[in-house]
Each structure stands twice: as structure tokens, then as C-alpha cells.
Amino acid sequence: MLTVLLVGMGAQFMTTEGGNDPAADLATLAAAPTGGPRTLPIELRGVHVTMALASLPGKLDEYLDLERDGLTALQLDVKDENGEIGFVSSSTPRLAVSVGAARPYYDARDVTKRAGTRGIYLIGRVVVFEDPVLSRGRPDLAIRRSDGSVWRDGAGLGWTNPYDKRVWKYNVDVAIAAAKAGFDEIMFDYVRFPSDGDVAAAVYPDRGSLTKREAIPAFLRYAQRRLDPYDVRIGAAVFGLSATRDLGIGQIPRQMAPFLDTVYTMTYPSLFGPGELGLDDPGAAPGATVARALRRFELALEGHDVHIVPWVQDFSFAIPYDREMVRAQIYSARIKGAKGYLLWNAEGVYTEGTLTPPS
């Protein structure tokens, strides 16, 4: 069930964690009084930050300074699409070191301390099955072709085998390292099977009896069990159409929800094709696209105690996106009762005036 409601047009928030307090400072986070995960902000308003950006002197402080504009959350890559891990610590899996995945882009404990001091909720993104580094260093863990070579997607990137329990362990070990360093939440991304390239040629060794629809929830169940002692929340990023139909990649939100605290919906309007959601051109109607997409997630997740947080498109694709088009998505997210939103721009450049609290 959704735990945030908008009352009329006044944007008065009610949450199961924050109570009904219109005067509450939305940017303030308090530590949980009796242990457990840190208290959530009333509304998550965050941005995506790559490990490369975080490595630049002073850059992370620039993002944390967005607190003045209304930022309450920051999503920092822990393991990215390239298979790299952003920090090295005593908890870093030995396998990550041996294949060259662990890189000293940032000091994880320093980052979590700085975010905590500022009251910013810190989400660590762990890209799971797309992993060029591990699939190259350990081809026995990769999706293969019939000739035994590593299968690659349309961009030429290798993927690890979503059925292989050793791959599960590796990624959850990375997540545990982030949890030990003090991240508040782990967001699993690319927690799915490949969607592009010659997927018909993909060979999955040792797949056992699990189907694609069963493998992804099974991985999340395993992750939940292992992360439970570390007082972190667990989220997963899912395709914007995954609540509408089975995309053949193993992402069935209602089956994933029992093992998640948050479902991060990738409802970027420009990525919906003509006619999707009953709209002639979803990219040209960002507010309506997000509203209709979130309605489908609301229905798909009915009865599950899970937050819905959309990724908001803050980049231009076929259509140039300005501040009003970004804000239209945010407004729809609020009207639909989302727990907040995260802005996505691969270059880490965000539109001014899009992190402000509701008024």
C-alpha cells in the first residue's frame, strides 16, 4: 500500500512514519530512536550521482548543497553499469578485487558521514546482472552463447547469469559492504534479464528449475535475508511498463514487492512508444504519462506495503525538456501519492527549481 497521501491540492502530507504534520521540515532526517533503518524524509527529493562525479574534488559537496533547494535524498552509485565498484574497503568482496572491479572513486564512510551530517538520506545503487567486468574476468559466471563465448547485449556489454547463485552472492556482498559503510538504502538496478541484443542466442548455464519470472524474486528474497541484519532498506528499479505487461525480463512488480521497501519506477516519458498508456506521444505529455504509468503500478502493487518512487526524466531525448516538463512529472507523482521522486540525468546536471517542497 502507498504510505503517502496528498490531501486535495494543498499538498499536506500524511505518512505512517512521519505523522500528519504540515509544519514538518521535509529536509530533516532523524535517526530511528530504537535502532533499525533511518527515518525516511516525508518526501524523497533526490538526484542520481555517478561514482566518477563523486570522485571530483568538491563535486559531492555541490550535490549535498542542493539541500538548500529542497534535496532530501541522494542516490550514489555503488556498483555501476560498467561493473565497477566505487570504493575499496575491508568489506569489499575479494572477487571484486581480483577481477579489477573495486576502484577508489570515493571513501564510502566519509560520504555516508557527510550525508548523515547534512540530514540527507543516502541510497546506494547496485547494478546487478549487467556486469562487463565480472563477465570478462569470470566467464563461467556470464550469460553465454552456444559456442561457449560470453554473450553481449546490443551495446557490446557482457552480462552475468541471473540464475547463478554465485552471482547473487557477489552482488549482495557488494551491497553489504555499502550497508556496513552506512548507506541508508540499497537500490538494485538491472535486476532483470537482458532486453536488447540477440536475446534468443543467450544461453544460461545451470539454470535449474527457475523461470525468469521466478529468478528475480528469488534473488531479492535472498538479498533481503542477507541484508536484514544491517538495518538498510531495499529497493529495486523497474521498467516503466513492467506494471502493464510481462516484458519477458523477469520483472513482475507484484512478485518482487514482498522483498522490497521501495519500487523505483523508470517512468521516463520519452521512453514510452507512441500509443503506450493510451497517449499518442507520451514524451510530449510528461505529466499524463507519469500519472497513467503510476496508476498501473498502484494497481499492480495493491495490498503490498511498499513505497513507489518514480525516476523523473531530467534530460532531453527526442523532445527538449525544460523545467516545466520536469515539474509536470513531479506534480503527477505527488498527485498519485508517490513517496517522492529521484531526478535522472546521466551527466549529473539537474534543472534548477525541481527539488522544491510542495507548496
N, C-alpha and C positions, 0 to 999 in steps of 0.2 A: 504494500500500500504506500501511497505517497505521504510523506511526513511534512510537507509544506503546503499550505493553502493560501491563496490570495483572496482576501475578502473585498469583494467589489473592485472598484478602481483605485482605492486608496492605498493599495499595496501594504496593508497591515499584515504582518506575518505571524503565523502560529506554527510551532514545531513541537514535536514530542520531547526535544532535548532543551530547547531554549525557552519554552513557555510562551505566553502571549504578552509581549512587552514592546509596544510601539516605540518606546524611548530607548530600546536597547541599542548599544553601539555595535553595528553589524561587523565592524572590523576587529572586534575584540575576541580573542580566544582565551579560555581559561583551562587550566589543567583539570582533568577529571578528578573529583575530590577523593574518590576511593580507589584509585587505580583504574586500569582499563584504558581504552583509546581516549585520546584528547577530545574535548568537547568540540563539536563542529560549529563553525560560524552559522548564523541564522541563514545566510545566503552565501554560497560559494561563488566568488567572483575571481577568476584566476586566468593565468596565461601559461602557455607552453614555452619551456626554455630547454634548449638543447645543451648537451654537455660541452660542446665546443664553445657556445656562447658563455656558459658558466665559467669557462677557463680563462676568459679575457679579463685582465685586471680591471676591477671596478664595475664590471658589467652586471654581476649578480646584485650588487647594491642598487643599481639603476632599476632593476625589476622590483626589488623589495621596496624601493622608494615609491612605487606605484600605490603603496598603501595610502598615500596622501590623496590619491584619486578614487580610492574605494576598494583596492585589491584586498582580498581576504585569503586567497589561496594561490599557491604557485606549484605548477607541475614541472618537475625537473626530470630529465631522462636519466635513468639508472643504467638501463641497457637499451640500445637503440636499434634502428633498422639495419645498421651495418654490423651488428653483432658485438659492438664494443661495449664495455662496462666502464662507467665514468670515474670510478675511484678504485683504489687498491687499499685493502685493509687486512687485518689478521683474519677476518671472516670471509674474505674473497675466496670462492672455490678454487682449489688447486688446478682443476681442469681449465678454468678461465685463464689462469696464469700460464699454463703450459701451451695453450693454443694461441696465446697472444691477445686475448680479448680484454684483459684488465688493463686499463690505462689511467694515468693520474691526471685526469682533467680537473678534478676538484677534490677537496678534502671533505668527505661526507659529514663527519662530525662537526666540522666548522660550519658547514652550510646549515645543518639542522639547528645548531645553536643560534646562528644569526637569524634564521627564520623564526625560531621559537621566541627569541627576544623581542622580535617585532610583532609577535602575535599572528604570524602567517601560517596557515595550515599547509603542510608540505606533502605533496603527492609524488611518489616515485614511480615513474613509468618504466615498465619492464616489457620490452618487445620479446615475445616468446618464440614462436616457431620459425619466423623468417630470421635466419641467422647465417650470413655468409661466412663468418669466422669459424664457428663451430663445425659447420658442414664441410668446410675445407680442411680444417685440422683433424676432424674425426669423421671421415666419410661414412663410417659404419653407423653413425647416428643420423645420417641425412636421408632425405627422400631421394630415391634412386631412379634411374632409367633401367630399361630391360637389359642393357648391356653392362649394368653394374656401376656406371658413372653417376656422378651427382646430378640430380635433376635441378634445373634452374627455371625461374619464372620469366615473364616477359621482359624484365629489366636485367636479366642475367644473374640474378641473385639466388644463392642456394638456400634451401630450407631444411630444417631438421624434422625428423619424423614425429608427428603428433601422437603416434601410438607407442613410442618408445619410452618406457618408464625412466630410463637413464636421462633422457632429455627433460622429462618432468623434474627430476631431481636437480639437475643443473640449474634450471631457471628458478626453481623455488629456493635453492641455495643462494642464488643472487638476490632474490627478494628478502631472504632472511638477513643477509649482510646489510641491506638497506634498512631493514627494521631495527637491527641492532644499533645502527648508526643514528637512529632517531627519527626516521621518516614517519609521518603520521598515517599514511595510507599507501598501499601498493596498488597501482593500476596495471593490469595485464593488458597488453595490446598485441595485435596479430595473434590473438589466442583463437586460431582458426586454421583451416586448411587453405592451401593456395587458391586464389580466384582468377589468376591470369597466367598466360603462357600455355604450353601444351599439357594441360592438367590430365588429359587422357593417358599421357605417357608416364605419369607419375607412378612409381612402384613403392609400396610401403612394406618394408621387411617386418616380419614378426608382429603383424597387426593383431593377431589373436582374434577374439570373437567380437570386439567392439566395432560398432558402426561409427561413422563420422558424427552422427547426432549424439552418440553416447560418449565419444572420446573426449570432447571438450568439457562437458560437465564433470566427467571423471577426473580430468586434470584439475579442475577448480576445486573439487571435493578434496583431492589430495593436498592442494595448496592451502586450503582453509584449515585442514587438520594440522599441517606442519607450522603454519603461521600463527595459530591460535595462542601459543604461549607468549607471543611478542607484543600483544596489545596494539596491533595495527588493523585498520580496516582494509578490506579487499574490494577492488573494483575491476571492471573489465570494459574495454572499449569495444563497441559492436557497430556493424554496418547500419546505416540509417534505414535500410529496407528489411533488416533481419526480423523485425516485428510484423512485417507484412506478409512475407512468404519465406519458405525454405530456400536459401541461396546455394545449397549444396556445399557449404564450407564448415558445417558443424556448429554454426552459431544459431541456437534456438533460445532466445532470451528467457522464456519461461522455464526452460530446463536448466539454465545457468543460474538463475536468480537465487535458488536456495543456498548457494555457496558464496553469495556476494552481498556487500553492503551498498554498493553503488553500481549502476549501469550507466556508462558514459556513451551516449548515443551520437554517432557520427552523422548528424543530420545536416551536412553542408548542402545548401540548396543547389549549388552548381553541379553537384554530383548525381542529382536525380535527372533521369532522362525525360524527354517530352512525353507528357501524358501520365507520368507517375503521380500518384496521390490525387488523380483527377485534375491535375493542373497542366495547361498547355505548355508552359515554360516555367518549371519550378525555380530555376535560377533567377528569373526576373521577378519572382514573388517570394522573397525570403521569409516574410512573416507568415504567410499562409502555408508555405512548405513546412516550416518548423512546427507550426501548430498542428497540422494534419499528421505529420510524422510522429510527434509526441503523443497524439491521441491514440495511435496504434500501439505505441509502447505502453501507454496507460492500460489499455485493454489486455494486452498480452501479459502484463505483469500483475494484473489484478489479483489480490489475495496474498501477494508476496511483500514482506517487509523490506523493501529495497528502495533506495533513493534513485531518482532519474535525474541525470545531469547532462545536458547536451553540450557537445562541442559546437562552438559558433564559428562560422566562416568569417574570418577577418583577412581575407585575401581575395584578389580578383582572379577570375578564370575567364570564361567566355564573355562575361559582363563585368565591367569595372564596379567594384563595391566601394561605396562611400560610407560615411559614418551612419547615415540614416538607414542604410540597408543592413548594417551590422546591428544597429539598435532595434530594428524591426524583429530580428531573430530573438534578441534578448527579451523584448516585450512579450513575444509569444511564449517564450519559456516561462516567464512569470505568470502569465495568464493561465497556462496549463498546469501550474503548480509544481514546476521543477524545483529541485533543491538549490539550483544555481546554474552556473554555466562556466565553461572554460573557453577562452579565445584561442584559436589556432591560426598561426602564421608560421610557416616553416623557417622564415628568415628572422623570426622573433621581433618583428616590428608591428606594434599594435596601435590602433586608431584611438586618438585622444577622445575622452568623453564616453567611453564604453564600459567603464568599470564603476560608474557611479551607483550608489544605492538607489533603490526605488524611492520615489517622492510622491 
